[in-house]
């Protein structure tokens, strides 16, 4: 549901936002006006204007190249399962293909798109999640007001659905092991077909979302850039809903993040069946760290609805294909790799890695909690035993209404503007390190995450400078580091 509103305070909805996170128009065709007291009206100006060459590169060439990523996800699977996890062997297979430059597409000949098993599993799981979205209760949560004055409304039932999903998986596993000759390791055995099928589905689904945004948008936060390639890639709607189902909540949370938890469980089941318990400890340690992290995510899901993924990125290939396919294809690489590369960590080393991963999650939570409690109490709380230093940043919405947001300069947020990214990178390292160091393949997600979060700090700076103006400049002077104190 998206309500229309041109007023109402954002303070209670901003409790979970990162310092300076805001909504903005995607098209980027409007301008920013800033008055003499430094207030921004929240509309963005790009100066100097980009050349047609750079614009064509950003809105056409790069999206086309990124649309080759379905092939990459399939090659990752094929490398992990059939090429011993060797990236060099993968490159050699592609380069030496008799099809020449088209060898990059050879991987599709190794899978069956739309196999009976993959259609039943994917279709059944999607239906299961949609039913849970509808029937599981949850309190009403509102997102930030959009540039056109709409207020997205959500049902905060993510944690309940996640717990039901994991419990259902446990019951299904018990039933299959006790009363059948199969187990969830069937997912590993058929993963190529599953990955190919969800890729094709996602590409078609994104096309339907593009058409829906053009011809039947769910709200006024929609529109076309005039470039169909970019529109397909970026999306034409900010908050699309189909029969009342929020598309981004479904793709990002109900499918993407729950599959991220389930797939390593299936792969670990396969490793256990092949190598026994002691040789599967590395996989088990990784699962515990990941499951703890995702439990924290779903517990905090209402805050996720105020992040860049939701309030800025439209529902197109970039977000929806990414959550439907890139999460299963890349984020679980460490786990599928460990099926054929068991490492007997030993209990002491396993305990050290597990404890380090959980500690990273605790630090990440503590950093988020500091910001939330300062905003919830209007700064009337102690941070590390002291009264927190804050900047009360004023800004204007696109409707011209003056607002105020608190930028925290104490605690973790006085060390770096995005210090909470550091433990997030750390915990990804600790759930990956049990895979060993024989190949770089299991470290693909860690590398991707590091680049993504570093790039996000620059995106955040641009947005927040446009929103807060001189207040954000003051914050940058007080907290000069992005993620790592005294380093970056």
Secondary structure, DSSP 8 states (H G I E B T S, - for coil): -EEE-S----TTTSTTS-TT-----SS--S---B-TT--B-S----SS---HHHHHIIIIIHHHHHTTHHHHHHHHHHHHHHSTT-HHHHHHHHHT-TTGGGGGGGGGGGS-TT-HHHHHHHHHHHHHHHHHHHHS--EEEEEEE-TTSEEEEEEE-HHHHHHHHHHHHHHHHHHHHHHSS--TTHHHHTHHHHHHHHHHHHHHHHHHHHHHHHHS-SSSSB---S-HHHHHHH-SBSS-EETTEEHHIIIIIIIIIHHHHHHHHHHHHHHHHHH-SGGGHHHHHHHHHHHHHHHHHHHTHHHHTTSHHHHTS-SSIIIIIIIIIIIIIIITHHHHHHHSS-----HHHHHHHHHHHHHHHHHHHHHHHHHHHHHHTTT-SEETTEE--EEEEEEE-TTS-EEEEEEE-STHHHH-TTTHHHHHHHHHHHHHGGG-SS-SGGGHHHHHHHHHHHHHHHHHHHHHHHHHTHHHHHHHHHS--SSSTTT-
